[in-house]
């Protein structure tokens, strides 16, 4: 079996019993006192080594991704959350299962979520459309070869949410290098001074859209896996199911001819 670890990114204690291949990664840890860290036995913290822990309020779980990218050396790495896991209750995705899936796929992601109309319209309904425009400009400036994939991703009626994934570390590292370079460019362009606490998480929200761009551009073999949400918002699930039906009908012709990722349910 390959050397690997599935990280559970959290900002509070995790009470759930986890398989031995899982490791709890506390993000935004630079705000913790020494005593608070001592009480969190068995955790690793995103303020050790090379880190951007202080950006957690704006980058969310991405400070955990950055820490893994810069400090860990496993062959396979996975990202889950304290309330979202690949698998089902009492049967979380094991490293052995992930390794078997990755023999036929490049990456495991959260099963697609359906959105109203398309990804661009969906983003603009919850966030500032100017931020998405600045993201596009950043890609055009830094990685112009990705712009067609960006436009294609924004036209789709689904996305892979939560920044959850399992893949080989070399793929993870290349993705992170690309991702954080783009987000750093956006940081210099987006003024979040007057954003509320929710909107200040903008770089986490942008990254959820960027994952699709990267997968499309590299024509990756994508394995979608069901996500178990321990704190499920029923209204969100209902909305996702509703738009799955409506959007499939409304976007059938609009999505014809657009190449999607290969995936395994």
PLY file of the C-alpha trace (Angstrom):
ply
format ascii 1.0
element vertex 265
property float x
property float y
property float z
element edge 264
property int vertex1
property int vertex2
end_header
0.00 0.00 0.00
1.22 3.51 -0.82
2.21 5.90 1.91
-0.67 8.32 2.37
-2.94 10.31 4.64
-6.47 11.72 4.47
-6.62 15.02 6.31
-9.66 16.28 8.20
-9.55 20.05 8.07
-11.18 21.66 11.08
-11.35 24.79 13.18
-12.80 23.06 16.24
-12.39 19.73 18.08
-13.53 16.68 16.10
-15.38 14.12 18.23
-15.92 11.57 15.47
-13.91 8.35 15.59
-11.71 8.24 12.49
-9.84 5.48 10.62
-6.14 5.28 11.39
-5.14 6.75 8.02
-6.96 9.99 8.87
-5.23 12.96 10.49
-6.92 16.02 12.04
-5.49 19.30 10.72
-6.46 22.40 12.71
-6.59 25.50 10.50
-6.27 29.10 11.64
-4.08 27.67 14.39
-1.97 30.82 14.69
-4.77 32.19 16.88
-4.55 29.33 19.39
-2.72 29.67 22.69
-0.06 27.17 23.74
-2.48 25.65 26.24
-5.24 25.29 23.65
-2.84 23.41 21.40
-1.77 21.15 24.26
-5.43 20.22 24.81
-5.81 19.22 21.16
-3.86 15.99 21.34
-3.36 14.14 18.08
-3.88 17.23 15.91
-1.48 18.89 13.50
-1.58 22.66 13.10
-1.43 24.83 10.01
0.86 27.44 11.61
3.91 25.15 11.69
6.61 25.13 8.99
5.78 27.04 5.82
2.24 28.33 6.25
-0.41 30.98 5.59
-2.38 30.28 8.78
-3.00 33.99 9.34
-5.04 34.10 6.10
-7.55 31.52 7.31
-10.39 34.04 7.63
-10.15 34.71 3.89
-8.83 31.37 2.60
-10.86 28.95 4.78
-9.69 25.34 4.36
-7.09 26.45 1.83
-4.64 27.28 4.61
-4.74 23.54 5.27
-4.13 22.73 1.60
-1.20 25.13 1.58
0.29 23.53 4.70
0.03 20.02 3.22
1.55 21.21 -0.06
4.53 22.83 1.61
5.19 20.46 4.52
4.01 16.90 3.82
5.61 14.21 1.66
3.06 11.37 1.39
2.47 9.56 -1.89
-1.30 10.10 -1.65
-3.11 12.94 0.14
-6.78 13.54 0.80
-8.81 16.53 1.96
-12.04 16.19 3.95
-13.69 18.37 6.61
-14.82 18.08 10.20
-18.41 17.82 8.94
-17.95 16.44 5.44
-16.41 13.08 4.59
-16.14 10.80 1.58
-18.28 7.72 2.25
-21.15 7.14 4.62
-21.70 6.86 8.40
-19.39 4.26 9.98
-17.84 3.59 6.54
-15.58 6.44 5.55
-13.41 6.13 2.47
-10.26 4.29 3.47
-6.81 4.92 2.07
-6.84 1.40 0.58
-10.11 2.13 -1.24
-8.78 5.47 -2.44
-5.61 3.86 -3.75
-7.66 1.29 -5.70
-9.81 4.05 -7.24
-6.72 6.05 -8.18
-5.40 3.12 -10.19
-8.09 3.99 -12.74
-8.58 7.71 -12.01
-6.43 10.78 -11.44
-8.41 12.33 -8.61
-11.38 11.71 -6.30
-13.73 14.65 -5.73
-17.08 15.31 -4.08
-20.03 14.22 -6.20
-21.14 17.08 -8.42
-23.63 19.64 -7.15
-26.18 21.01 -9.58
-26.63 24.78 -9.74
-29.15 27.16 -11.27
-28.39 28.01 -14.90
-24.59 27.74 -14.72
-21.59 28.15 -12.41
-21.07 31.81 -13.33
-24.66 32.80 -12.62
-24.65 30.74 -9.42
-21.53 32.52 -8.14
-22.90 35.95 -8.97
-26.07 35.15 -7.03
-24.13 34.74 -3.78
-21.01 36.87 -4.26
-19.77 39.95 -6.14
-19.63 39.33 -9.86
-16.67 41.73 -10.04
-14.59 39.20 -8.06
-15.23 36.50 -10.65
-14.30 38.97 -13.39
-11.03 39.74 -11.58
-10.38 36.01 -11.30
-10.77 35.63 -15.05
-8.38 38.53 -15.64
-5.84 36.96 -13.30
-5.97 33.70 -15.26
-5.73 35.55 -18.56
-2.63 37.36 -17.27
-0.85 34.47 -15.51
-2.08 31.37 -17.36
-3.75 32.44 -20.64
-3.72 28.84 -21.91
-6.35 28.06 -19.24
-8.87 30.72 -20.28
-10.91 28.42 -22.55
-11.17 25.90 -19.73
-12.23 28.67 -17.36
-15.01 29.84 -19.66
-16.09 26.24 -20.21
-16.19 25.57 -16.45
-18.25 28.71 -15.81
-20.79 27.60 -18.43
-21.48 24.26 -16.77
-24.52 23.56 -14.63
-22.58 21.71 -11.93
-19.42 22.01 -9.87
-17.33 19.95 -7.46
-17.71 21.73 -4.13
-15.96 21.90 -0.75
-12.34 21.75 -2.02
-12.44 18.04 -1.19
-10.15 15.66 -3.06
-7.88 12.63 -2.88
-5.01 12.26 -5.33
-1.32 11.55 -5.72
0.88 14.14 -4.05
2.54 15.14 -7.32
-0.85 16.06 -8.82
-1.81 17.84 -5.59
1.42 19.85 -5.58
1.07 20.99 -9.19
-2.54 22.00 -8.58
-1.62 23.96 -5.44
1.23 25.77 -7.22
-1.22 26.91 -9.91
-4.06 27.65 -7.49
-2.18 29.77 -4.96
-0.37 31.71 -7.66
-3.72 32.79 -9.10
-5.27 33.55 -5.71
-2.26 35.63 -4.66
-2.74 37.70 -7.81
-6.42 38.17 -6.93
-5.51 39.24 -3.39
-3.84 42.33 -4.79
-6.93 43.18 -6.85
-9.90 42.42 -4.58
-10.64 44.92 -1.81
-12.38 43.03 1.00
-12.36 45.94 3.48
-16.14 46.30 3.58
-16.99 42.60 3.19
-18.86 40.85 6.00
-17.32 37.77 7.62
-18.99 35.44 5.12
-17.89 37.34 2.01
-14.37 37.74 3.38
-13.99 34.00 2.71
-13.90 34.95 -0.97
-10.68 33.11 -1.86
-12.13 29.85 -0.58
-15.23 30.43 -2.72
-13.17 31.24 -5.81
-11.05 28.13 -5.38
-14.12 25.88 -5.50
-14.67 27.15 -9.06
-11.01 26.85 -9.98
-10.87 23.13 -9.28
-13.18 22.46 -12.24
-11.00 24.65 -14.46
-7.89 22.65 -13.61
-9.59 19.28 -14.10
-10.97 20.32 -17.48
-7.73 21.78 -18.74
-5.75 18.64 -17.93
-8.53 16.28 -19.08
-8.25 14.39 -15.82
-9.99 11.13 -15.05
-12.27 12.15 -12.21
-13.90 9.81 -9.70
-16.92 11.34 -8.00
-17.72 10.07 -4.51
-20.72 10.66 -2.33
-20.16 13.01 0.61
-21.52 12.27 4.07
-22.45 15.54 5.77
-22.60 15.18 9.55
-24.37 18.55 9.83
-26.55 18.35 6.76
-28.50 21.43 5.75
-31.73 19.92 4.40
-32.70 23.09 2.53
-29.40 22.99 0.61
-29.92 19.34 -0.34
-33.44 20.09 -1.50
-32.20 22.99 -3.62
-29.49 20.84 -5.16
-31.98 18.10 -6.07
-34.43 20.64 -7.41
-31.87 22.32 -9.65
-30.53 18.99 -10.79
-33.83 18.36 -12.54
-34.55 21.90 -13.72
-31.04 22.67 -14.88
-30.60 19.40 -16.74
-33.64 20.24 -18.82
-32.79 23.93 -19.33
-29.13 23.33 -20.14
-29.34 20.19 -22.24
-28.71 21.95 -25.54
-26.35 24.54 -24.02
-24.05 21.83 -22.68
-24.02 19.70 -25.82
-20.59 19.61 -27.36
-18.84 20.64 -24.13
-16.33 18.03 -23.17
-16.64 16.96 -19.54
-14.40 14.96 -17.27
-14.52 11.20 -17.22
-15.73 9.95 -13.88
-16.76 6.94 -11.89
-19.77 7.06 -9.59
0 1
1 2
2 3
3 4
4 5
5 6
6 7
7 8
8 9
9 10
10 11
11 12
12 13
13 14
14 15
15 16
16 17
17 18
18 19
19 20
20 21
21 22
22 23
23 24
24 25
25 26
26 27
27 28
28 29
29 30
30 31
31 32
32 33
33 34
34 35
35 36
36 37
37 38
38 39
39 40
40 41
41 42
42 43
43 44
44 45
45 46
46 47
47 48
48 49
49 50
50 51
51 52
52 53
53 54
54 55
55 56
56 57
57 58
58 59
59 60
60 61
61 62
62 63
63 64
64 65
65 66
66 67
67 68
68 69
69 70
70 71
71 72
72 73
73 74
74 75
75 76
76 77
77 78
78 79
79 80
80 81
81 82
82 83
83 84
84 85
85 86
86 87
87 88
88 89
89 90
90 91
91 92
92 93
93 94
94 95
95 96
96 97
97 98
98 99
99 100
100 101
101 102
102 103
103 104
104 105
105 106
106 107
107 108
108 109
109 110
110 111
111 112
112 113
113 114
114 115
115 116
116 117
117 118
118 119
119 120
120 121
121 122
122 123
123 124
124 125
125 126
126 127
127 128
128 129
129 130
130 131
131 132
132 133
133 134
134 135
135 136
136 137
137 138
138 139
139 140
140 141
141 142
142 143
143 144
144 145
145 146
146 147
147 148
148 149
149 150
150 151
151 152
152 153
153 154
154 155
155 156
156 157
157 158
158 159
159 160
160 161
161 162
162 163
163 164
164 165
165 166
166 167
167 168
168 169
169 170
170 171
171 172
172 173
173 174
174 175
175 176
176 177
177 178
178 179
179 180
180 181
181 182
182 183
183 184
184 185
185 186
186 187
187 188
188 189
189 190
190 191
191 192
192 193
193 194
194 195
195 196
196 197
197 198
198 199
199 200
200 201
201 202
202 203
203 204
204 205
205 206
206 207
207 208
208 209
209 210
210 211
211 212
212 213
213 214
214 215
215 216
216 217
217 218
218 219
219 220
220 221
221 222
222 223
223 224
224 225
225 226
226 227
227 228
228 229
229 230
230 231
231 232
232 233
233 234
234 235
235 236
236 237
237 238
238 239
239 240
240 241
241 242
242 243
243 244
244 245
245 246
246 247
247 248
248 249
249 250
250 251
251 252
252 253
253 254
254 255
255 256
256 257
257 258
258 259
259 260
260 261
261 262
262 263
263 264
